[in-house]
């Protein structure tokens, strides 16, 4: 068994040798690290990401949110419906073009930002990394993402 594993490692077919698996499993662990902090806010991780975009710029088209998050409308629509049902945002049709839908935070959605302000530092602490280490890793991951999107 050990020789089979060594052979797989040498040829790059072992699970542990896969960059994709390392990223995938790290992503799962990161989402798990966020969970207790987001549970206090009543948000899932994808909902939190959507709220981050809306806290940066309110009253934006759904297409803007989809572009920022890399999500299509089929994935985004149910997420937005849940946030709307939670009273955090409202959706409205465009005045000039009714096909365009805009998202606007409600007062409750705006106030949730104050409650969420500690989440990044809590996750940084849970990661055991310094802010500089996390900044460098983030830059590497974004460069990798961009290179893969270009390929």
N, C-alpha and C positions, 0 to 999 in steps of 0.2 A: 504494500500500500504506500509506504514512504517513497519508494522509487517511482511509483506512478505520480505522486504529488510533485516530486522533484522534477520529473520530466515535464509535467504540465506547467510548472513555474518557468522552466527554461524556454518552453515554446510559447509562453504567454497565454495559455488556455486555462490556467487556474483562476478561479473566481477572485482570489485575493490579488491577482496580478492585473485585474481589470480597472482602469481608471474610471470607467463608467460606473462600476459597482461601488467604488470608493465614494464617488460623488452622490450616487443614489442613496447609499446607506448613511452618508453624512447629512443629506437632505432630510431623511426620515428622522435622524437623531435631532436635527435642528428644530424640525416641526414639533417633535416631542418636548424639547426644551422650552419652546414657546407656550405649550399647552396650559400649564398651570396659571401663567400670567394672563393669557387670553381668556381662560375660563372665567376669571374674575370680571372681565369686561363683557362676557357673554358672546365672544366672537370666536370663529374658527380662524385658522391661519389665512386661508384665501380671503375671508371677509376682512381681516386685519389689513392685508395688503391693499385691498380696494379702498379701505378707509384712509390708509396712508396717502394714497394718491389724491383722494378728495380733501384731505386736510391741507395738502399743498395748494390745490386750486379747486375751488368750489364752482358749481354751476357749469359743468363741462359736458360735452357730448359723450355718450356711451362709447363711441368709437375712440375717443381720446383715452378713456380708461382701458379699453381693450388693447390699444397699442402699447400703453405703458406697462401693462401686466403680461402682454403676450398671450392674451386669451381671445377666443372667438366669441361671437355673440351667443352661440348655443351654450357655452359654458358660463358666460357672464350674466345672461338674463336670469337664470334661477338664483344666482348669488345675489343679484340686485333686488330681486323680488323678496328674498329672505330679509335683506337689510331694510327694505321698505316696510315689510311687515313688522319688523322690530322697532320701527319709528325712527330710524337713523337717517333716512334719506327719502327724497321724493323724486319721482321721475315725471317729466313733462315733455310734451311734443314741442318741436320747434315752431316758432311763429311763422317763419318764412318757408319752412319745409317740414311738413308733418311727418315725413319719414325719419327725420332726425329726432333722437330722444336725448334730452339733457338730464343730468343728475344734479340735484341740489341737496346739500345737507340740511337736516332739520336742526332746530336748537339743541335737541338731544344728541344728535350726531356731532355737532360742534363741541358740546360739553364733554363728550366721551374722549376727545383729544387730551384734555387735562388729565383724565384718569389713565390714559395710555402712555403718558410721557415717560414713565419709568421703565417701560418694557424693554427698550434697547439696552439700558444699563443692567437690567436683571439678566438678560440673555448673555450679555458680555461676561458678567460674573459667572454664570453657569458654564460658559465655554472654557473657562480657565485661561483664556488668552488675554493679552494686553490689548489696549485700543490700537496701538501701532501694528501688532501682529494681525489683528482682524482687518485693519485697513489694507495691509499688504496682501492678505489672502483674498479679500474682496476684489482687489485690483487684478490679481491673477485669474480669478474665476470669471470676471467680466471680460478679460482679454481672451480667455478660452471660449467663452460663449460667443463672442464676436467672430473669432476665427472659425468656429464650427458653423455659424450662420452663413459665413462667407463661402464655405466649402461646398 
